[in-house]
């Protein structure tokens, strides 16, 4: 995803010297497979796009950027400095989509500073969908009953607020789940000592009953 952040900065954004100002659209596609995904950059509509070829003038700087990719550089920080919205989108995909069996698509129609962002997801991406709904994103369905979420920017800062609040919501859900899991584990650990004590108390009570009975029999024999 660090490489994806670099390529997104280069091809989609246009406000940083690292960009080649191609202003391309972007599609992220992941099916149910946990680890495999595909990303397309080009000039296409959000629904259907024809086969398109990049200008040869653009290809050379792209090849140069790919060749100079540096693992030690945090390209998320670079992307965030030019488009925090796109950075938030990739962080969300990295943390809550990859390595999970779920279908998730994302389309970015480049409109300059604030591109239109659309998500398509199946029913197994419920926590992301619920977080978007809670933050007021536009939600609908396609003909295959997949959920479509549109994050527009009709008012200044709306897109940034929605994406940031959604990611914060997801992070909070993750913390809550971790807390509940730890609390459940702690309660389970407490059950065993209590059960042990109850068993010991039962054994002691049973032993006292036997002693009392034995003493009673002894007294009966003495005075008979």
C-alpha positions as CSV (number, residue, x, y, z in Angstrom):
1,X,0.0,0.0,0.0
2,X,3.0,2.3,0.4
3,X,3.7,1.8,-3.3
4,X,0.0,2.5,-4.1
5,X,0.2,5.7,-2.1
6,X,3.2,6.8,-4.2
7,X,1.5,6.0,-7.5
8,X,-1.7,7.8,-6.3
9,X,0.3,10.9,-5.5
10,X,2.0,10.7,-8.9
11,X,-1.0,10.0,-11.1
12,X,-4.1,11.4,-9.3
13,X,-3.0,14.5,-7.3
14,X,-1.7,17.7,-8.8
15,X,-0.6,19.9,-5.9
16,X,2.8,18.6,-5.2
17,X,6.1,18.6,-7.0
18,X,6.2,14.8,-6.8
19,X,3.1,14.6,-9.0
20,X,3.4,14.4,-12.8
21,X,0.1,16.3,-13.1
22,X,-1.6,13.5,-15.1
23,X,-4.9,14.0,-13.1
24,X,-6.0,10.4,-13.7
25,X,-9.0,8.6,-12.3
26,X,-8.4,5.6,-10.1
27,X,-10.2,2.2,-9.4
28,X,-9.4,-0.2,-6.5
29,X,-10.9,-3.6,-6.9
30,X,-10.8,-6.5,-4.4
31,X,-12.9,-9.6,-4.5
32,X,-13.4,-12.1,-1.7
33,X,-9.7,-13.3,-1.8
34,X,-7.9,-12.0,1.3
35,X,-4.7,-10.7,-0.2
36,X,-5.2,-10.0,-4.0
37,X,-6.4,-6.7,-5.3
38,X,-6.1,-4.7,-8.5
39,X,-5.7,-0.9,-9.1
40,X,-6.3,0.9,-12.4
41,X,-5.3,4.4,-13.2
42,X,-6.7,6.1,-16.3
43,X,-9.3,8.3,-17.8
44,X,-12.7,6.6,-17.3
45,X,-16.1,7.2,-15.9
46,X,-17.2,5.8,-12.6
47,X,-19.6,3.2,-14.1
48,X,-18.2,2.0,-17.4
49,X,-14.9,2.9,-18.9
50,X,-13.6,2.1,-22.4
51,X,-10.1,0.8,-22.9
52,X,-7.8,3.7,-22.8
53,X,-4.1,4.3,-23.3
54,X,-1.9,6.8,-21.7
55,X,0.0,9.4,-23.7
56,X,3.5,8.2,-24.4
57,X,4.7,11.5,-23.0
58,X,3.3,10.5,-19.6
59,X,4.6,6.9,-19.7
60,X,8.3,7.8,-19.3
61,X,8.0,9.8,-16.1
62,X,5.8,7.1,-14.6
63,X,8.4,4.5,-15.4
64,X,11.0,6.7,-13.8
65,X,9.0,7.1,-10.6
66,X,8.4,3.3,-10.4
67,X,12.1,2.6,-10.9
68,X,13.0,5.0,-8.1
69,X,10.5,3.6,-5.5
70,X,12.2,3.7,-2.1
71,X,10.9,1.3,0.6
72,X,12.3,3.6,3.4
73,X,10.1,6.5,2.3
74,X,6.7,6.9,3.9
75,X,4.6,7.8,0.8
76,X,1.5,8.1,2.9
77,X,2.9,11.2,4.4
78,X,3.6,12.6,1.0
79,X,0.1,11.8,-0.2
80,X,-1.4,13.3,2.9
81,X,0.5,16.6,2.2
82,X,-1.2,16.9,-1.2
83,X,-4.5,15.2,-0.6
84,X,-5.5,14.2,2.9
85,X,-8.8,12.8,1.6
86,X,-7.1,10.2,-0.7
87,X,-4.6,9.4,2.1
88,X,-7.6,8.7,4.5
89,X,-9.1,6.4,1.8
90,X,-6.0,4.3,1.4
91,X,-5.5,4.1,5.2
92,X,-9.0,2.8,5.6
93,X,-8.5,0.2,2.8
94,X,-5.1,-0.8,4.3
95,X,-6.5,-1.3,7.9
96,X,-10.0,-2.6,7.3
97,X,-10.3,-4.1,3.8
98,X,-7.0,-6.0,3.0
99,X,-6.4,-9.5,4.4
100,X,-10.1,-10.0,4.9
101,X,-12.6,-12.1,2.8
102,X,-14.7,-9.3,1.5
103,X,-15.6,-7.7,-1.8
104,X,-14.7,-4.0,-1.9
105,X,-14.3,-1.6,-4.8
106,X,-13.4,2.1,-4.8
107,X,-13.6,4.6,-7.6
108,X,-12.1,8.1,-7.7
109,X,-13.3,10.4,-10.5
110,X,-10.6,13.1,-10.6
111,X,-12.2,16.5,-10.3
112,X,-9.1,18.4,-9.2
113,X,-8.6,19.3,-5.6
114,X,-11.6,17.2,-4.3
115,X,-12.3,14.2,-6.6
116,X,-15.6,12.3,-6.3
117,X,-15.1,9.1,-4.3
118,X,-17.5,6.1,-4.6
119,X,-17.3,2.8,-2.7
120,X,-19.0,-0.4,-3.5
121,X,-19.0,-3.2,-0.9
122,X,-20.7,-6.4,-0.1
123,X,-22.7,-7.3,3.1
124,X,-19.5,-8.5,4.9
125,X,-18.1,-5.0,5.1
126,X,-20.8,-4.0,7.6
127,X,-18.6,-2.0,10.0
128,X,-17.4,0.3,7.2
129,X,-20.9,0.8,5.9
130,X,-22.3,1.5,9.4
131,X,-19.5,4.0,10.0
132,X,-20.3,5.8,6.8
133,X,-24.0,5.9,7.5
134,X,-23.4,7.3,11.0
135,X,-21.4,10.1,9.4
136,X,-24.1,11.0,6.9
137,X,-22.6,9.6,3.7
138,X,-25.0,9.0,0.7
139,X,-25.8,5.2,0.6
140,X,-27.6,3.2,-2.2
141,X,-27.6,-0.1,-3.9
142,X,-26.7,-1.4,-7.4
143,X,-28.6,-4.0,-9.4
144,X,-26.6,-6.8,-7.7
145,X,-27.7,-5.5,-4.3
146,X,-24.2,-4.4,-3.4
147,X,-24.0,-1.2,-1.3
148,X,-22.8,2.0,-2.9
149,X,-21.5,4.8,-0.8
150,X,-20.8,8.2,-2.3
151,X,-18.6,10.7,-0.6
152,X,-19.1,14.0,-2.3
153,X,-17.8,17.5,-1.6
154,X,-20.8,19.7,-2.2
155,X,-19.8,22.0,0.6
156,X,-16.3,23.1,1.6
157,X,-14.6,20.4,3.7
158,X,-17.6,18.0,3.6
159,X,-15.5,15.2,2.0
160,X,-12.7,15.5,4.5
161,X,-15.0,15.6,7.5
162,X,-16.9,12.5,6.4
163,X,-13.8,10.4,5.6
164,X,-12.0,11.5,8.8
165,X,-15.0,10.9,11.0
166,X,-15.6,7.5,9.4
167,X,-12.1,6.4,10.0
168,X,-12.2,7.6,13.6
169,X,-15.4,5.7,14.0
170,X,-13.8,2.5,12.7
171,X,-10.8,3.0,15.0
172,X,-13.1,3.4,18.0
173,X,-15.0,0.3,17.1
174,X,-11.8,-1.6,16.9
175,X,-10.7,-0.3,20.4
176,X,-14.1,-1.2,21.8
177,X,-14.0,-4.7,20.4
178,X,-10.5,-5.2,21.8
179,X,-11.6,-3.9,25.3
180,X,-14.7,-6.2,25.2
181,X,-12.5,-9.1,24.2
182,X,-10.0,-8.5,27.0
183,X,-12.8,-8.0,29.5
184,X,-14.4,-11.4,28.5
185,X,-11.0,-13.1,28.8
186,X,-10.5,-11.6,32.3
187,X,-14.0,-12.8,33.4
188,X,-13.2,-16.3,32.2
189,X,-10.0,-16.3,34.2
190,X,-11.9,-15.4,37.3
191,X,-14.4,-18.2,36.9
192,X,-11.8,-21.0,37.5
193,X,-10.6,-19.8,40.9
194,X,-14.2,-19.3,42.1
195,X,-15.1,-22.7,40.9
196,X,-12.1,-24.1,42.6
197,X,-13.0,-22.4,45.8
198,X,-16.6,-23.7,45.6
199,X,-15.4,-27.2,45.0
200,X,-13.0,-26.9,48.0
201,X,-15.8,-25.6,50.2
202,X,-18.1,-28.5,49.1
203,X,-15.3,-31.0,49.9
204,X,-14.7,-29.4,53.4
205,X,-18.4,-29.4,54.1
206,X,-18.7,-33.1,53.1
207,X,-15.7,-33.9,55.3
208,X,-17.2,-32.2,58.3
209,X,-20.4,-34.1,57.8
210,X,-18.5,-37.4,57.8
211,X,-16.6,-36.4,60.9
212,X,-19.8,-35.5,62.7
213,X,-21.4,-38.7,61.7
214,X,-18.4,-40.7,62.9
215,X,-18.3,-38.8,66.2
216,X,-22.0,-39.5,66.7
217,X,-21.5,-43.2,66.0
218,X,-18.5,-43.2,68.5
219,X,-20.6,-41.6,71.2
220,X,-23.4,-44.0,70.5
221,X,-21.0,-46.9,71.0
222,X,-19.6,-45.5,74.2
223,X,-22.9,-45.0,75.9
224,X,-24.6,-48.2,74.6
